[in-house]
Amino acid sequence: MRETATRSHVLVIDDEPNIRDLVQAALRFHGFSVDTAETGGECLAKAREQRPDLVVLDVLLPDISGFEVCRQLRDSGDEVPVIYLTARDTPSDTVTGLSLGGDDYVTKPFSVEALVARVHALLRRARRDDSGGDTDRDDEGVLRVDDLELNERTWTVRRAGVPIELSPTEFRLLAYLMSNAGQVLTRAQLLENVWGWDYAGQSQIVETYVSYLRRKLDPLGPALIHTQRGVGYALRTRDSA
């Protein structure tokens, strides 16, 4: 378990100096301790030495791929949260990276502010996991609500046994709703915990992604995501809805 110190340490790996320096400067501005590396081998060495709280990892590196770096970290027992940076955003690439143990995906070109928000959100989630707060997960990292099943280790979702393909953001939103099944979650809570943003009248993005989830889940059974008018959303089973 990593220490949840106020000043979290982030390791940034990218072989492009301008991107590396930009991300480093932005994270330091927001109060993080930051170190950088240019290659996968250097990343693995620094991860062993420094025990960072989070790794921002480019997929296309000059020696070994970011996917292989993440695989080696996980094989060694290192569960440090990993955010991939990549110019490749095909569904197969996303599934490959996340199934190897990555936690999030940011596509180049990207907003530095959005990346910093993802770092904040992922660190908050990691701290909740360390404190044992996610009581709905079983030992395999699987969440189940009614006939809906979400596996956080393989980044797969099934309803009534039917596989459902979700984007990384849709997956994070559904995981948070399932972790708090039966509770009404405000738009501000969803923005903070899924997107890492402070609430600033940006509820439209929440409504948009809830709509995306409903389109994928509702054809397979009764509605599970319910709107509490003027407040937010709740995921409820058919018996409790």
Residue, then its C-alpha position, 0 to 999 in steps of 0.5 A: m500500500r502506498e502512503t496517501a501523503t498530501r503531496s502525491h508523487v507522480l512519475v511521467i513517462d514520455d519520449e517527447p520532451n515537450i509533452r513530458d515537460l508540459v505535463q510535469a509543469a502542470l502537475r507541479f503547479h497543482g502541488f504534485s511531486v513529479d519525476t520523469a522518464e523517457t523509456g519503459g526501462e527507465c520507468l520500471a527502474k524508477a517505479r521500483e526505487q521511488r514507489p510513486d503514487l501514480v504513473v502517467l505512461d505513454v504507450l509508444l516508447p522507444d524501447i518497450s511499449g507502455f502496455e508492456v511496462c504496465r504488464q511488468l508492473r502488475d506481474s511484479g505485484d505493483e498496483v500503482p495507478v496508471i494513466y496511459l497517454t496515447a495517439r491510438d484510440t481504437p477500441s481494441d487498443t483501449v481494451t488491451g491497455l486496460s485489461l493489462g492493468g491500466d486504470d485510465y486512458v487519455t488520447k493525444p492531443f489532450s487538455v492538460e487540465a483534463l489530465v490533471a483532473r483525471v490524476h486527482a480522480l484516480l488518486r481519490r479512487a485509489r485512496r478509497d480502495d486502500s481504506g477498504g471503502d468499496t464494500d460492494r466489490d468481491d475478491e475478484g474486483v467484480l461488482r454485481v447489481d441485479d443482472l448487471e456485472l462489472n469487472e474492474r480488473t478486465w474492464t468488462v461489463r455484462r447484463a443478463g450475460v450479454p457483453i456490453e462495450l463501454s468507453p472508459t468514461e462510461f465504464r467509470l461512471l457505471a462503476y461509481l453508480m454500482s458502487n453506490a447502488g441505491q443511493v441518489l448521487t448528485r451531479a456534483q458528486l458524479l463530476e468530482n468522482v468520475w471526471g475529477w472536476d469541481y462542480a461549476g454548472q457542467s451538469q450537461i456532461v453527466e446527463t449526456y453520459v447517463s444517456y449513453l449508459r441507458r441506451k446500452l443497458d436498457p435494451l437488455g432489461p428494465a431500467l436500472i438508472h433512475t433520475q431524481r429530479g433536481v438532484g441527480y441519479a441512482l442505480r436501483t435494482r428492479d425490486s427497489a426501484 
